[in-house]
Amino acid sequence: MWHGEFQDPRLAEVYDAECPWGWDDDFFMAVLAERSAHRVADVGCGTGRLAIAMAAAGHQVTAVDPAAAALAAARRKAGGDRVRWLCGSVEQLPARSYDAAFMTSHVAQSFVDDEEWDAVLRGLRRALVPEGRLVFDSQDPAERPWQLWNPEDSWRTVVLGDGTAVEAWSEAEETAEGIVHVTQRYEFADGRSLANSATLRFRTEPELRDSLREAGFRVDRIYGGWGREPVGLSGDGEFIVIAVATPRLMS
């Protein structure tokens, strides 16, 4: 889990400025529209960009995140009153109550330990109706994206809503195979410096498939890019997973 992002209101503001609506959001909305899914859970919703859009499209959305600052920002946004916001985790979602569940923006990589990841998947399986869909994204470790998360390659200027600029850059270290510790650093115009760190897990496609099967899902599709390209062919370096809850939850 990110230690600072979404916990500090200033970093939540930076996130919103740096991460506007994108191709990934278009993809998730298109997948949502493929099948009837009135009741939707958005797990790790952050500042609510996608949850609010899903609610605006007519879905009954429950959005869950452990960060109070992120949820406060989400509630203030136009359309935020259409979403049910929960501060917490998947354990708070009632059983068999959702037709679809989403984990976007690589939230799945925040669950580093296999036991933790398994608990999240099983919690989502319990929350979904039989044949309900789980949709999430995770970066392909074969692409080694963290090699570009260094000050030289990642330095950028983020312009906030009030016009002030924030200088930002990334630092990363692979601490074990598939496990990367990342720090984002920010220099604000008023001289204040903030840092935001997390440890991320990069699971392989077989690891994702095995973990989903053991938690009671069958994999429907895995794409490698936001244009629905096969894995390894898009240049996006993604695993975009669509899985279906099996009728019976495995013990």
KAQUI-V45372 format. One record per run of one state. SS is the DSSP state (2 for helix, 1 for strand, 0 for the rest). FROM is the first residue (numbers start at 1). TO is the last residue. If there is no record, write none. Layout:
SS&FROM&TO ; SS&FROM&TO
//
This chain:
0&1&8 ; 2&9&18 ; 0&19&22 ; 2&23&34 ; 0&35&38 ; 1&39&43 ; 0&44&48 ; 2&49&56 ; 0&57&59 ; 1&60&65 ; 0&66&67 ; 2&68&76 ; 0&77&79 ; 2&80&82 ; 0&83&83 ; 1&84&87 ; 0&88&89 ; 2&90&92 ; 0&93&97 ; 1&98&103 ; 0&104&106 ; 2&107&110 ; 0&111&113 ; 2&114&127 ; 1&128&139 ; 0&140&140 ; 2&141&143 ; 0&144&144 ; 2&145&148 ; 0&149&150 ; 2&151&154 ; 0&155&155 ; 1&156&159 ; 0&160&164 ; 1&165&176 ; 0&177&178 ; 1&179&187 ; 0&188&192 ; 1&193&201 ; 0&202&204 ; 2&205&215 ; 0&216&216 ; 1&217&223 ; 0&224&237 ; 1&238&245 ; 0&246&251
//
